[in-house]
Amino acid sequence: MPQPQPAAVLRFLRSLATPAGPPEPLLGRSSRPAVRLLPYAVAWLFVVILLPTTAMVLPHNYGMDSDLAFVLAVLQTAPLLIAVRRPLLAWAIAFLADLAGTIALMTVAPADQQPWPWPPMEIIGMLVLTFALGLREKGRTLVAAWLLLAAATLVLHDIAPQRGNAWAVLVPLAGVLLLLAAALRARGDARRALAEQETISEEERARRTLLEERARIARELHDVVAHHMSVITVQADSAPYRIAGLPAEASAEFGAIAATARESLTEMRRLLGVLRNEETAHAERVPQPGAERVPQLVEATVRAGLPVELAIGDGVTDLPQAVDLSAYRIVQEALANVVRHAPGAATRVSLTVDPGRTGLTVLVVNAAADRPDAPLETSGTGHGLVGMRERVRLVGGSLDTGPLPEGGFRVAARLPLTDSDTDTAKEPRPA
């Protein structure tokens, strides 16, 4: 059987004496201030109780010199304050101080009916430090500490068995406290890991929703741009036949324009092939909806049991295609949120074009649910608002959402109509 190498033994011993983590306070990750202050309060409480008690009991009950008793009392109780941040260091200091105190007691006459080899104060302090050690350190360090404590207790008891018998109290109690503290620590680590995983999962869901909505917008924007590019191609190709007496240079220029447009369409379709998937490819070949489809959307929502009032102002026609599609999607998502979170709530939808056709205002306001005890969803992730923000950002508009003071929710979007990126007359949508 191979013998362990000295270097390996040293590394193992060093790992046992190395703290498991940074010197952060016990219970320092709690969100409640009272819980974070609890270890400090407990440490000071035991110091206030054990320090004077040790300094008095050792001279009176065990016959130790009072000055030496006071020094030992400080060394045995002060580590309780260190244990809040560094329980392993505190346990080591207190163990050595307790061991020195026991050796010092062997130089005086045996005391009648007094616990041995550990006085009661040392037992209490060691149990408290053992519990703090179990809350922080790794398993092999805890096992090593318990074995060291048990070995020292048995050896000291065997040296002077006539002095008393207190080893049967400290050793099993220390083992139980170590197991209890380790179980509590494992439970806390598991809960923190679960909370972190839930946070990561929520962030991933939000990111996935954002990417999916951006991909959807890109696909829809392709349909809009592809239509106009197709029109350019057709006009450029037919120009020599529609315009009599066109110079050869102009005909060649129109041909170059048509070729460039066709090349651009080919590249866009290649890019679109990356964004599409088999599940959505067929559905997205149908014409894209717009503001003229909002009444049908409202009618379907009313049939689902949601009272909706619709108001469409004058001029909500011939909108730029990006604005037209964004307005429909915003109303669609807002009504879906009302159905999910406020079933039965009275809802008002309005689309209004500003004077001078500078912008389109989309407003969806719902009152508090008339059945607040039976929502389809009791909480929301806010992912539906991600799509609205992306839609508004696409056309350079603004979005205002939030709860109302009297209950309910408000979604208000303003989509500009005069920006150069969106000021394109609405053409028939591609089939």
Secondary structure, DSSP 8 states (H G I E B T S, - for coil): -----HHHHHHHHHHHTS-SS----TTTT-SSHHHHHHHHHHHHHHHHHHHHHHHHHHHHHH---HHHHHHHHHHHHTHHHHTTT-HHHHHHHHHHHHHHHHHHHTTS---TT--SSS-HHHHHHHHHHHHHHHHHS-HHHHHHHHHHHHHHHHHHHHH-GGG---HHHHHHHHHHHHHHHHHHHHHHHHHHHHHHHHHHHHHHHHHHHHHHHHHHHHHHHHHHHHHHHHHHHHHHHHHHHHSTT--HHHHHHHHHHHHHHHHHHHHHHHHHHHH--HHHHTGGGS----GGGHHHHHHHHHHTT--EEEEE-TT-SS--HHHHHHHHHHHHHHHHHHHHHSTT--EEEEEEE-TTS-EEEEEEEE---S-TT--S-S---SHHHHHHHHHHHHTT-EEEEEE-TTSSEEEEEEEESSSTTT---------
